[in-house]
Amino acid sequence: MVTLGLRRVEDEVAAKHPGLEAYASCQSFVFVKGVGTFITGSGLAFVLQSFIRKQRYPFQWSILISAVVGLVASYGVTQRETKKCSELWLFLEAKKLSQNRPKTPGSEFEE
């Protein structure tokens, strides 16, 4: 059994997908980055609202607006970074497949 984060993965699956550990590590980093972006974005939005007090509205609305700004920012960062992890996974799998694939004439032109 191979441990990836909180889950255990069978040895056969880990051997079949050598990029699994790199992908899991990438995804873990993305989720931490998303949480950090949410906290930073919400805090920054709240501070900016405090400095720009042109409109007076209740404190609850200020908190709600800050949370929504942080949520949108973290969603964007997480989505973009998850796409990078998916591309990494595809690259690692394609690299593994291309190493195991027998050479045939003209195969170097296939993508």
N, CA, C and O atoms as a GROMACS GRO file, in nm:
protein
  444
    1MET      N    1   0.084  -0.118   0.000
    1MET     CA    2   0.000   0.000   0.000
    1MET      C    3   0.089   0.125   0.000
    1MET      O    4   0.186   0.134   0.075
    2VAL      N    5   0.053   0.219  -0.084
    2VAL     CA    6   0.122   0.346  -0.092
    2VAL      C    7   0.028   0.451  -0.036
    2VAL      O    8  -0.089   0.455  -0.071
    3THR      N    9   0.078   0.537   0.052
    3THR     CA   10  -0.005   0.641   0.112
    3THR      C   11   0.012   0.771   0.035
    3THR      O   12   0.123   0.821   0.020
    4LEU      N   13  -0.099   0.825  -0.013
    4LEU     CA   14  -0.102   0.955  -0.079
    4LEU      C   15  -0.197   1.043   0.000
    4LEU      O   16  -0.319   1.027  -0.009
    5GLY      N   17  -0.144   1.136   0.076
    5GLY     CA   18  -0.230   1.219   0.159
    5GLY      C   19  -0.295   1.135   0.266
    5GLY      O   20  -0.226   1.070   0.344
    6LEU      N   21  -0.427   1.134   0.271
    6LEU     CA   22  -0.501   1.055   0.369
    6LEU      C   23  -0.544   0.920   0.315
    6LEU      O   24  -0.592   0.836   0.391
    7ARG      N   25  -0.527   0.899   0.186
    7ARG     CA   26  -0.573   0.774   0.124
    7ARG      C   27  -0.458   0.678   0.101
    7ARG      O   28  -0.343   0.717   0.085
    8ARG      N   29  -0.495   0.551   0.102
    8ARG     CA   30  -0.399   0.447   0.068
    8ARG      C   31  -0.431   0.395  -0.071
    8ARG      O   32  -0.547   0.371  -0.104
    9VAL      N   33  -0.328   0.379  -0.150
    9VAL     CA   34  -0.344   0.332  -0.287
    9VAL      C   35  -0.273   0.198  -0.299
    9VAL      O   36  -0.163   0.180  -0.246
   10GLU      N   37  -0.336   0.106  -0.368
   10GLU     CA   38  -0.276  -0.026  -0.389
   10GLU      C   39  -0.144  -0.012  -0.465
   10GLU      O   40  -0.126   0.080  -0.545
   11ASP      N   41  -0.053  -0.103  -0.438
   11ASP     CA   42   0.078  -0.101  -0.504
   11ASP      C   43   0.066  -0.116  -0.655
   11ASP      O   44   0.142  -0.056  -0.730
   12GLU      N   45  -0.029  -0.198  -0.700
   12GLU     CA   46  -0.046  -0.219  -0.844
   12GLU      C   47  -0.087  -0.089  -0.914
   12GLU      O   48  -0.038  -0.059  -1.023
   13VAL      N   49  -0.176  -0.012  -0.851
   13VAL     CA   50  -0.221   0.114  -0.910
   13VAL      C   51  -0.105   0.214  -0.912
   13VAL      O   52  -0.085   0.283  -1.012
   14ALA      N   53  -0.030   0.220  -0.804
   14ALA     CA   54   0.085   0.312  -0.798
   14ALA      C   55   0.190   0.274  -0.901
   14ALA      O   56   0.254   0.362  -0.959
   15ALA      N   57   0.210   0.145  -0.923
   15ALA     CA   58   0.308   0.102  -1.022
   15ALA      C   59   0.259   0.130  -1.164
   15ALA      O   60   0.339   0.160  -1.253
   16LYS      N   61   0.130   0.119  -1.184
   16LYS     CA   62   0.072   0.142  -1.317
   16LYS      C   63   0.076   0.290  -1.354
   16LYS      O   64   0.088   0.324  -1.472
   17HIS      N   65   0.065   0.378  -1.254
   17HIS     CA   66   0.064   0.523  -1.276
   17HIS      C   67   0.178   0.586  -1.196
   17HIS      O   68   0.157   0.629  -1.082
   18PRO      N   69   0.298   0.594  -1.254
   18PRO     CA   70   0.411   0.647  -1.179
   18PRO      C   71   0.398   0.797  -1.147
   18PRO      O   72   0.466   0.846  -1.057
   19GLY      N   73   0.313   0.868  -1.216
   19GLY     CA   74   0.295   1.010  -1.191
   19GLY      C   75   0.190   1.041  -1.086
   19GLY      O   76   0.159   1.157  -1.060
   20LEU      N   77   0.135   0.937  -1.024
   20LEU     CA   78   0.027   0.956  -0.927
   20LEU      C   79   0.072   1.037  -0.806
   20LEU      O   80  -0.002   1.124  -0.760
   21GLU      N   81   0.190   1.011  -0.757
   21GLU     CA   82   0.239   1.084  -0.640
   21GLU      C   83   0.263   1.231  -0.672
   21GLU      O   84   0.232   1.318  -0.591
   22ALA      N   85   0.317   1.260  -0.789
   22ALA     CA   86   0.340   1.399  -0.831
   22ALA      C   87   0.207   1.471  -0.849
   22ALA      O   88   0.194   1.588  -0.811
   23TYR      N   89   0.109   1.402  -0.906
   23TYR     CA   90  -0.023   1.462  -0.925
   23TYR      C   91  -0.090   1.490  -0.790
   23TYR      O   92  -0.148   1.597  -0.771
   24ALA      N   93  -0.082   1.397  -0.697
   24ALA     CA   94  -0.143   1.415  -0.565
   24ALA      C   95  -0.076   1.530  -0.491
   24ALA      O   96  -0.142   1.609  -0.424
   25SER      N   97   0.055   1.539  -0.503
   25SER     CA   98   0.128   1.649  -0.440
   25SER      C   99   0.087   1.783  -0.501
   25SER      O  100   0.068   1.882  -0.430
   26CYS      N  101   0.074   1.786  -0.632
   26CYS     CA  102   0.032   1.908  -0.702
   26CYS      C  103  -0.108   1.951  -0.657
   26CYS      O  104  -0.131   2.068  -0.629
   27GLN      N  105  -0.201   1.856  -0.650
   27GLN     CA  106  -0.337   1.887  -0.609
   27GLN      C  107  -0.343   1.936  -0.464
   27GLN      O  108  -0.418   2.028  -0.433
   28SER      N  109  -0.263   1.876  -0.377
   28SER     CA  110  -0.259   1.921  -0.238
   28SER      C  111  -0.212   2.065  -0.230
   28SER      O  112  -0.268   2.146  -0.156
   29PHE      N  113  -0.108   2.097  -0.306
   29PHE     CA  114  -0.058   2.234  -0.309
   29PHE      C  115  -0.163   2.331  -0.362
   29PHE      O  116  -0.176   2.443  -0.312
   30VAL      N  117  -0.237   2.287  -0.463
   30VAL     CA  118  -0.342   2.372  -0.521
   30VAL      C  119  -0.451   2.403  -0.418
   30VAL      O  120  -0.497   2.516  -0.407
   31PHE      N  121  -0.492   2.302  -0.342
   31PHE     CA  122  -0.596   2.324  -0.243
   31PHE      C  123  -0.550   2.419  -0.132
   31PHE      O  124  -0.626   2.503  -0.085
   32VAL      N  125  -0.425   2.404  -0.089
   32VAL     CA  126  -0.370   2.495   0.012
   32VAL      C  127  -0.360   2.636  -0.045
   32VAL      O  128  -0.388   2.734   0.024
   33LYS      N  129  -0.320   2.646  -0.171
   33LYS     CA  130  -0.310   2.776  -0.236
   33LYS      C  131  -0.448   2.841  -0.249
   33LYS      O  132  -0.461   2.963  -0.234
   34GLY      N  133  -0.551   2.760  -0.276
   34GLY     CA  134  -0.687   2.812  -0.285
   34GLY      C  135  -0.736   2.866  -0.151
   34GLY      O  136  -0.799   2.972  -0.146
   35VAL      N  137  -0.708   2.793  -0.044
   35VAL     CA  138  -0.748   2.840   0.089
   35VAL      C  139  -0.674   2.968   0.124
   35VAL      O  140  -0.733   3.062   0.178
   36GLY      N  141  -0.546   2.972   0.094
   36GLY     CA  142  -0.468   3.093   0.119
   36GLY      C  143  -0.519   3.212   0.039
   36GLY      O  144  -0.523   3.324   0.090
   37THR      N  145  -0.558   3.188  -0.085
   37THR     CA  146  -0.612   3.294  -0.168
   37THR      C  147  -0.745   3.344  -0.113
   37THR      O  148  -0.772   3.464  -0.114
   38PHE      N  149  -0.828   3.252  -0.063
   38PHE     CA  150  -0.955   3.292  -0.003
   38PHE      C  151  -0.932   3.382   0.118
   38PHE      O  152  -0.996   3.487   0.132
   39ILE      N  153  -0.840   3.342   0.205
   39ILE     CA  154  -0.813   3.421   0.326
   39ILE      C  155  -0.753   3.556   0.290
   39ILE      O  156  -0.795   3.659   0.342
   40THR      N  157  -0.655   3.554   0.200
   40THR     CA  158  -0.590   3.679   0.160
   40THR      C  159  -0.686   3.771   0.085
   40THR      O  160  -0.691   3.891   0.111
   41GLY      N  161  -0.761   3.714  -0.009
   41GLY     CA  162  -0.855   3.795  -0.087
   41GLY      C  163  -0.965   3.855  -0.002
   41GLY      O  164  -1.002   3.971  -0.020
   42SER      N  165  -1.018   3.777   0.090
   42SER     CA  166  -1.123   3.828   0.179
   42SER      C  167  -1.069   3.938   0.269
   42SER      O  168  -1.133   4.042   0.287
   43GLY      N  169  -0.952   3.915   0.326
   43GLY     CA  170  -0.892   4.017   0.413
   43GLY      C  171  -0.859   4.144   0.339
   43GLY      O  172  -0.884   4.254   0.389
   44LEU      N  173  -0.803   4.130   0.219
   44LEU     CA  174  -0.770   4.248   0.139
   44LEU      C  175  -0.895   4.324   0.098
   44LEU      O  176  -0.898   4.447   0.103
   45ALA      N  177  -0.999   4.253   0.060
   45ALA     CA  178  -1.124   4.320   0.023
   45ALA      C  179  -1.184   4.393   0.143
   45ALA      O  180  -1.238   4.503   0.128
   46PHE      N  181  -1.175   4.333   0.261
   46PHE     CA  182  -1.228   4.398   0.381
   46PHE      C  183  -1.150   4.525   0.415
   46PHE      O  184  -1.208   4.627   0.450
   47VAL      N  185  -1.016   4.517   0.404
   47VAL     CA  186  -0.934   4.634   0.433
   47VAL      C  187  -0.960   4.744   0.332
   47VAL      O  188  -0.970   4.861   0.369
   48LEU      N  189  -0.971   4.708   0.204
   48LEU     CA  190  -1.000   4.808   0.102
   48LEU      C  191  -1.136   4.874   0.125
   48LEU      O  192  -1.151   4.994   0.103
   49GLN      N  193  -1.233   4.796   0.168
   49GLN     CA  194  -1.365   4.853   0.196
   49GLN      C  195  -1.358   4.949   0.315
   49GLN      O  196  -1.430   5.048   0.320
   50SER      N  197  -1.272   4.920   0.410
   50SER     CA  198  -1.257   5.007   0.526
   50SER      C  199  -1.195   5.140   0.486
   50SER      O  200  -1.235   5.245   0.538
   51PHE      N  201  -1.099   5.138   0.394
   51PHE     CA  202  -1.036   5.262   0.349
   51PHE      C  203  -1.126   5.341   0.255
   51PHE      O  204  -1.124   5.464   0.257
   52ILE      N  205  -1.202   5.274   0.174
   52ILE     CA  206  -1.290   5.340   0.077
   52ILE      C  207  -1.431   5.339   0.135
   52ILE      O  208  -1.513   5.253   0.100
   53ARG      N  209  -1.459   5.430   0.221
   53ARG     CA  210  -1.590   5.436   0.289
   53ARG      C  211  -1.679   5.543   0.224
   53ARG      O  212  -1.731   5.631   0.294
   54LYS      N  213  -1.697   5.536   0.094
   54LYS     CA  214  -1.784   5.632   0.027
   54LYS      C  215  -1.930   5.600   0.057
   54LYS      O  216  -2.010   5.690   0.081
   55GLN      N  217  -1.963   5.473   0.056
   55GLN     CA  218  -2.100   5.433   0.087
   55GLN      C  219  -2.102   5.370   0.224
   55GLN      O  220  -2.018   5.286   0.257
   56ARG      N  221  -2.198   5.411   0.303
   56ARG     CA  222  -2.213   5.352   0.436
   56ARG      C  223  -2.313   5.238   0.427
   56ARG      O  224  -2.428   5.257   0.387
   57TYR      N  225  -2.270   5.122   0.463
   57TYR     CA  226  -2.359   5.007   0.471
   57TYR      C  227  -2.321   4.926   0.594
   57TYR      O  228  -2.211   4.940   0.646
   58PRO      N  229  -2.412   4.842   0.640
   58PRO     CA  230  -2.386   4.768   0.764
   58PRO      C  231  -2.263   4.678   0.755
   58PRO      O  232  -2.220   4.637   0.648
   59PHE      N  233  -2.210   4.648   0.871
   59PHE     CA  234  -2.089   4.566   0.885
   59PHE      C  235  -2.109   4.427   0.823
   59PHE      O  236  -2.017   4.372   0.765
   60GLN      N  237  -2.230   4.372   0.836
   60GLN     CA  238  -2.258   4.240   0.782
   60GLN      C  239  -2.240   4.237   0.630
   60GLN      O  240  -2.189   4.139   0.574
   61TRP      N  241  -2.281   4.344   0.563
   61TRP     CA  242  -2.267   4.351   0.418
   61TRP      C  243  -2.119   4.359   0.379
   61TRP      O  244  -2.077   4.303   0.278
   62SER      N  245  -2.042   4.429   0.459
   62SER     CA  246  -1.899   4.439   0.433
   62SER      C  247  -1.834   4.301   0.442
   62SER      O  248  -1.750   4.266   0.360
   63ILE      N  249  -1.872   4.224   0.544
   63ILE     CA  250  -1.820   4.089   0.560
   63ILE      C  251  -1.864   4.001   0.443
   63ILE      O  252  -1.784   3.924   0.389
   64LEU      N  253  -1.991   4.011   0.405
   64LEU     CA  254  -2.043   3.930   0.294
   64LEU      C  255  -1.971   3.962   0.163
   64LEU      O  256  -1.932   3.871   0.090
   65ILE      N  257  -1.954   4.089   0.134
   65ILE     CA  258  -1.886   4.129   0.010
   65ILE      C  259  -1.741   4.079   0.011
   65ILE      O  260  -1.691   4.031  -0.090
   66SER      N  261  -1.675   4.091   0.126
   66SER     CA  262  -1.536   4.042   0.136
   66SER      C  263  -1.529   3.892   0.114
   66SER      O  264  -1.438   3.844   0.046
   67ALA      N  265  -1.623   3.819   0.171
   67ALA     CA  266  -1.624   3.673   0.154
   67ALA      C  267  -1.648   3.635   0.008
   67ALA      O  268  -1.585   3.542  -0.043
   68VAL      N  269  -1.737   3.705  -0.058
   68VAL     CA  270  -1.765   3.675  -0.199
   68VAL      C  271  -1.643   3.705  -0.286
   68VAL      O  272  -1.610   3.628  -0.376
   69VAL      N  273  -1.576   3.817  -0.259
   69VAL     CA  274  -1.456   3.851  -0.336
   69VAL      C  275  -1.348   3.744  -0.315
   69VAL      O  276  -1.284   3.700  -0.411
   70GLY      N  277  -1.328   3.702  -0.190
   70GLY     CA  278  -1.231   3.597  -0.161
   70GLY      C  279  -1.268   3.465  -0.226
   70GLY      O  280  -1.181   3.393  -0.275
   71LEU      N  281  -1.398   3.433  -0.227
   71LEU     CA  282  -1.445   3.310  -0.288
   71LEU      C  283  -1.420   3.309  -0.438
   71LEU      O  284  -1.373   3.209  -0.493
   72VAL      N  285  -1.451   3.418  -0.504
   72VAL     CA  286  -1.430   3.427  -0.649
   72VAL      C  287  -1.281   3.419  -0.682
   72VAL      O  288  -1.242   3.351  -0.777
   73ALA      N  289  -1.199   3.487  -0.604
   73ALA     CA  290  -1.054   3.484  -0.629
   73ALA      C  291  -0.999   3.343  -0.608
   73ALA      O  292  -0.920   3.294  -0.688
   74SER      N  293  -1.041   3.277  -0.500
   74SER     CA  294  -0.988   3.142  -0.475
   74SER      C  295  -1.039   3.042  -0.578
   74SER      O  296  -0.966   2.950  -0.614
   75TYR      N  297  -1.161   3.059  -0.624
   75TYR     CA  298  -1.212   2.970  -0.729
   75TYR      C  299  -1.129   2.985  -0.856
   75TYR      O  300  -1.092   2.886  -0.919
   76GLY      N  301  -1.100   3.108  -0.893
   76GLY     CA  302  -1.020   3.131  -1.014
   76GLY      C  303  -0.881   3.072  -1.004
   76GLY      O  304  -0.833   3.007  -1.097
   77VAL      N  305  -0.815   3.093  -0.890
   77VAL     CA  306  -0.680   3.039  -0.870
   77VAL      C  307  -0.683   2.887  -0.869
   77VAL      O  308  -0.600   2.822  -0.932
   78THR      N  309  -0.779   2.830  -0.796
   78THR     CA  310  -0.786   2.684  -0.785
   78THR      C  311  -0.816   2.621  -0.920
   78THR      O  312  -0.758   2.518  -0.955
   79GLN      N  313  -0.906   2.681  -0.995
   79GLN     CA  314  -0.940   2.626  -1.127
   79GLN      C  315  -0.819   2.629  -1.220
   79GLN      O  316  -0.790   2.531  -1.288
   80ARG      N  317  -0.749   2.742  -1.223
   80ARG     CA  318  -0.633   2.756  -1.311
   80ARG      C  319  -0.522   2.659  -1.272
   80ARG      O  320  -0.462   2.594  -1.358
   81GLU      N  321  -0.494   2.648  -1.143
   81GLU     CA  322  -0.386   2.561  -1.097
   81GLU      C  323  -0.424   2.412  -1.111
   81GLU      O  324  -0.337   2.330  -1.138
   82THR      N  325  -0.551   2.379  -1.093
   82THR     CA  326  -0.595   2.240  -1.112
   82THR      C  327  -0.578   2.199  -1.258
   82THR      O  328  -0.545   2.085  -1.287
   83LYS      N  329  -0.602   2.293  -1.349
   83LYS     CA  330  -0.581   2.264  -1.491
   83LYS      C  331  -0.434   2.233  -1.518
   83LYS      O  332  -0.402   2.144  -1.597
   84LYS      N  333  -0.344   2.306  -1.451
   84LYS     CA  334  -0.202   2.279  -1.466
   84LYS      C  335  -0.167   2.139  -1.413
   84LYS      O  336  -0.086   2.068  -1.473
   85CYS      N  337  -0.228   2.102  -1.301
   85CYS     CA  338  -0.202   1.968  -1.245
   85CYS      C  339  -0.255   1.860  -1.340
   85CYS      O  340  -0.191   1.755  -1.356
   86SER      N  341  -0.370   1.884  -1.401
   86SER     CA  342  -0.424   1.787  -1.496
   86SER      C  343  -0.333   1.772  -1.616
   86SER      O  344  -0.311   1.662  -1.666
   87GLU      N  345  -0.279   1.884  -1.663
   87GLU     CA  346  -0.184   1.878  -1.775
   87GLU      C  347  -0.057   1.804  -1.735
   87GLU      O  348   0.001   1.731  -1.816
   88LEU      N  349  -0.013   1.824  -1.610
   88LEU     CA  350   0.102   1.750  -1.561
   88LEU      C  351   0.074   1.600  -1.560
   88LEU      O  352   0.157   1.520  -1.602
   89TRP      N  353  -0.044   1.563  -1.513
   89TRP     CA  354  -0.084   1.422  -1.509
   89TRP      C  355  -0.085   1.362  -1.650
   89TRP      O  356  -0.032   1.253  -1.672
   90LEU      N  357  -0.144   1.435  -1.745
   90LEU     CA  358  -0.148   1.385  -1.882
   90LEU      C  359  -0.007   1.373  -1.940
   90LEU      O  360   0.022   1.277  -2.012
   91PHE      N  361   0.078   1.469  -1.910
   91PHE     CA  362   0.216   1.463  -1.958
   91PHE      C  363   0.288   1.342  -1.901
   91PHE      O  364   0.356   1.269  -1.973
   92LEU      N  365   0.273   1.320  -1.770
   92LEU     CA  366   0.341   1.207  -1.708
   92LEU      C  367   0.290   1.074  -1.760
   92LEU      O  368   0.367   0.980  -1.780
   93GLU      N  369   0.159   1.065  -1.783
   93GLU     CA  370   0.102   0.943  -1.837
   93GLU      C  371   0.145   0.922  -1.982
   93GLU      O  372   0.178   0.810  -2.021
   94ALA      N  373   0.145   1.028  -2.062
   94ALA     CA  374   0.186   1.016  -2.203
   94ALA      C  375   0.333   0.979  -2.212
   94ALA      O  376   0.373   0.902  -2.299
   95LYS      N  377   0.414   1.035  -2.123
   95LYS     CA  378   0.557   1.003  -2.122
   95LYS      C  379   0.578   0.856  -2.089
   95LYS      O  380   0.662   0.789  -2.149
   96LYS      N  381   0.500   0.807  -1.993
   96LYS     CA  382   0.510   0.666  -1.956
   96LYS      C  383   0.463   0.578  -2.072
   96LYS      O  384   0.526   0.476  -2.102
   97LEU      N  385   0.354   0.617  -2.136
   97LEU     CA  386   0.302   0.537  -2.246
   97LEU      C  387   0.397   0.538  -2.364
   97LEU      O  388   0.414   0.436  -2.431
   98SER      N  389   0.459   0.653  -2.391
   98SER     CA  390   0.548   0.659  -2.506
   98SER      C  391   0.674   0.577  -2.482
   98SER      O  392   0.735   0.528  -2.577
   99GLN      N  393   0.715   0.561  -2.356
   99GLN     CA  394   0.832   0.479  -2.327
   99GLN      C  395   0.799   0.331  -2.343
   99GLN      O  396   0.886   0.253  -2.382
  100ASN      N  397   0.676   0.292  -2.314
  100ASN     CA  398   0.637   0.152  -2.321
  100ASN      C  399   0.589   0.110  -2.460
  100ASN      O  400   0.581  -0.009  -2.489
  101ARG      N  401   0.558   0.207  -2.546
  101ARG     CA  402   0.504   0.177  -2.677
  101ARG      C  403   0.616   0.130  -2.771
  101ARG      O  404   0.723   0.191  -2.774
  102PRO      N  405   0.591   0.024  -2.846
  102PRO     CA  406   0.694  -0.022  -2.940
  102PRO      C  407   0.709   0.078  -3.054
  102PRO      O  408   0.614   0.143  -3.097
  103LYS      N  409   0.832   0.089  -3.102
  103LYS     CA  410   0.860   0.180  -3.212
  103LYS      C  411   0.809   0.122  -3.344
  103LYS      O  412   0.841   0.010  -3.381
  104THR      N  413   0.730   0.201  -3.413
  104THR     CA  414   0.685   0.164  -3.545
  104THR      C  415   0.721   0.278  -3.639
  104THR      O  416   0.732   0.392  -3.595
  105PRO      N  417   0.741   0.248  -3.767
  105PRO     CA  418   0.774   0.355  -3.861
  105PRO      C  419   0.665   0.460  -3.865
  105PRO      O  420   0.547   0.428  -3.880
  106GLY      N  421   0.705   0.585  -3.853
  106GLY     CA  422   0.609   0.695  -3.859
  106GLY      C  423   0.544   0.728  -3.725
  106GLY      O  424   0.463   0.820  -3.718
  107SER      N  425   0.577   0.656  -3.618
  107SER     CA  426   0.512   0.682  -3.490
  107SER      C  427   0.563   0.810  -3.425
  107SER      O  428   0.496   0.865  -3.338
  108GLU      N  429   0.679   0.859  -3.467
  108GLU     CA  430   0.730   0.981  -3.408
  108GLU      C  431   0.647   1.104  -3.448
  108GLU      O  432   0.659   1.210  -3.386
  109PHE      N  433   0.564   1.090  -3.552
  109PHE     CA  434   0.481   1.202  -3.595
  109PHE      C  435   0.345   1.201  -3.526
  109PHE      O  436   0.270   1.298  -3.540
  110GLU      N  437   0.311   1.096  -3.455
  110GLU     CA  438   0.182   1.090  -3.387
  110GLU      C  439   0.190   1.166  -3.256
  110GLU      O  440   0.290   1.158  -3.185
  111GLU      N  441   0.087   1.236  -3.226
  111GLU     CA  442   0.080   1.312  -3.100
  111GLU      C  443  -0.040   1.268  -3.022
  111GLU      O  444  -0.064   1.319  -2.913
   0.00000   0.00000   0.00000
